Amino acid sequence: MADIAKISRRVFLLSAGLAGAGVGGLYVTGKLTVVQNMVYGALSQSAKPLELFVRIGTDNRITLVSHRSEMGQGIKTGLPLVLADELEADWARVDVVQAPGHPDYGDQNTDSSQSVRLFYQSMREMGASVRLMLEQAAAQRWGVPVAECRARFHQVEHPSSGRRLSFGELAEAAAQLPVPARHQLQLKPKADFRYIGKSTPIVDLQPMVSGAAQYASDMVLPGMLFAVVEHAPVIGAVLEACDDQQARAVPGVVDVVVLPPLRFPVGIQPLHGVAVLAEHSWAALKARGLLKCRWSTGKYSQRSSEAQRQQLRERVATPGQLLRKNGDVQQAFQDAAQVHEATYTAPYLAHVPMEPPVAVADTGWNHCRIWASSQNPQNVRNEIAHYLNLPYHNVEVNVPLLGGGFGRKSMGDFCVQAAWLSDRAGRPVKLFWSREDDVRNDYYHPISAQYFKAAMDRDNRVTGWLQRAAYPSNQSTFDSAVVQPSAGELSSGGFTSNLYAVASLQAEVHPAEEAVRIGWLRSVTSIHHAFAINGFADELAVIRQLDPVTNLRQLIGPGRIVDPAYLQVDYPAQQQHPIDTGRLLGVLDRVVEASGFQSLDPGQGWGLAVHFSFMSYCAVATRLSVQDRQVQVEEVHVVLDCGQYVNEDRVRAQLEGAVVFGLSLALMGEITVENGVVKQSNFHDYPILRIKQTPRIVTHLVESDAAPAGVGEPGVPPVAPSVTNAIFAATGERIRDLPLSRHFSV
């Protein structure tokens, strides 16, 4: 909250001199934009905190600075759109530029579906501050009370006299005024929103579709070398010998260097390996293929995913560490008329964003400049400074567009790798990972096993619910002593925060060792928790002889605000985002109505799933057909209640992408590890959804005045269980182990 409060006052109205410098094209290949250069100039001179986000030129154009990474989700448009709406700006006269990585911008880690949630109020207050300052400047010019002036669509009006002044005409005078105190601000009522809640094309749409958009891979610096790395095949393995004679003989190769061995915990260190530096990418790749490396065994050399899956199954069959206890589950099982139990597993998963990791670094004496596809530029700045022993303020991190991220680019290991290689070479270096590098050296979503046991009384009510989970923790990447999921991973994924209204509910956890680097994947632990919980709930519908809708409604119980203390979890967002099962029931009812959910003939089936994650409520209904064990997903309806949304078109696009992402994981997603080596390498053996597999996708948004919540991730978790529940409806076969391709043709 301190960061949010800090940036809410950062408003700067550009004076005439700087406005002249800012007029013109904003996209300059291989360079910072003019406005970005001014941003860096301000930062290097210890700018006042009011000089970072808003610039109004005397040419009447407004430049807004976006401080969150844009990777297709539309945040570079969304947050500036909120500010522009409150400012009463004409969006056609607004330019948006990307901020560098710098702590003055507050939190820049673009993950966890939190950008709008964290900064919606701040952006509104900044817009309202500038609007009031412009109205005050106009009032002074006209000699009238400020209450008689009104900013409206890029100008300030004095309705009683008919006078008007453009924002550009008032910029210099407004820049001299003090920033208003928060109590002076009057935020617009929802009915007056120009842009919030409506659809606006993203600011980079035209350059994206025309090929003019700039990504890190498009950066070219004078004297730049190209680098690729032959990484150790197993995390922790060390190079024992390398014959690089043939590699060095390839025309264009400048050097072959060995990156330092990896230390544990791995964190975001650059991976150990042998790097080829060359004048062009072909030479680098050709030479890498000629390296003859011999590696030691590593910490993970005896670990394999299939054996680990079986080990986790066995662990969750036994009592674990108690995390949550409501009522008395053992008494519920003793008194039960019937008991049902099942175990669910899910594999390691990779991110595979369309753009693999890439970074361009220019490391010189006591400084480093880098252009990187990073979701977390401040962390990149920290790590480069630490790894190369540079002053923090001498590291400059620029953030071009990202070609997808999904959490992979929250980890800056490849950025540090590029900076180290540039330092070693004494020249700028573009480090690029191939798809094979990306798939084989990811920070993977963890493998998991979950056990469930339910008790039902003579009245067919679910009276007891026991659940156990085991999977490697994301925190094991940063602390080798961590051997089980954290409380946050278990609660945010919906495990300990299970919202079912069962009188006796108990949650337990077991330890699990990782076989690879573990990291955050889009939707994080909700992926496997939503799959297992919704799958087991659907099993209970069959046993209780209830239709899936009635069964879910009974499990969720009446609409109510749930106290986090009852869930025995830490949930600091309760005041702004209270846990409301009424909203969960709302999305369930909406998806049933919108989809026409019903029983179908054999070989066809509907499946339902609901989930609360990232402070949003989501329901998915999937219809599919199965013929000769070939699955075809025909139709998916997704309903999202995310509170007040900003850009409707982007929200719908995010949900459509979530369905494609979720289906890719559910149908085919699986990383297998043998003796520490990842077996998959590209889309032929780690496929994503193809056009012929893609169903009709229908999105439905709940209109709400609730505080904005997550959008990018909540749509993913219910997809997999809706598919596997539909498989049962179509075939009578229950899928408890993902992916579906283990059981059917997809």
Buried (B, 14 or more C-beta within 10 A) or exposed (E): EEBBEBBBBBBBBBBEEBBEEBEEEBEEEEEBBBBBBBBBEBBEEEBEBBBBBBBBBBBBBBBBBBBBBBBBBBBBBBBBBBBBBBBBBBBEBBBBBBBBBBBBBBBBBBBBBBBBBBBBBBBBBBBBBBBBBBBBBBBBBBEBEBEBBBBBEBBBBBEEEEBEBBBBBBBBBBBEBEBBEEEEBEEBEEEEBBBBBBEBEBBBEEEBEEEEBBBBBBBEBEEBBBBBBBBBBBBBBBBEEBEBEEBBEBEBBBBBBBBEBBEEBBBBBBBBBBBBBBBBBEBBBBBBEBBEBEBEEBBBBEBBBEEBBEBBBEBBBEEBEEBBEBBBBEEBBEBBEEBBEBBBBBBBBBBBBEBBBBBBBBBEEEBBBBBBBBBBBBBBBBBBBEBBEBEEEBBBBBBBBBBBBBBBBBBBBBBBBBBBBBBBBEBBBBBBBBBEBBBBBBBBBBBBBBBBBBBBBEEBEBBBBBBBBBBBBBBBBEEEEBBBBBEBBBBBBBBBBBBBBBBBBBBBBBBBBBBBBBBBBBBBBBBBBBBBBBBBBBBBBBBBEBBBBEBBBBBBBEEBEBEBEEBBBEBEEBEBBBBBBEBBBBBBBBBBEBBEBEEBEEEBBBBBBBBBBBBBBBBBBBBBBBEEEEBBBEBBBBBBBBBBBBBBBBBBBBBBBBBBBBBBBBBBBBBBBEBBBBBBBBEEEBBBBEEEBBBEBBBBBBEBEBBBBBBBBBBBBBBBBBBBBBBBBBBEEBBBBBBBBEBBEB
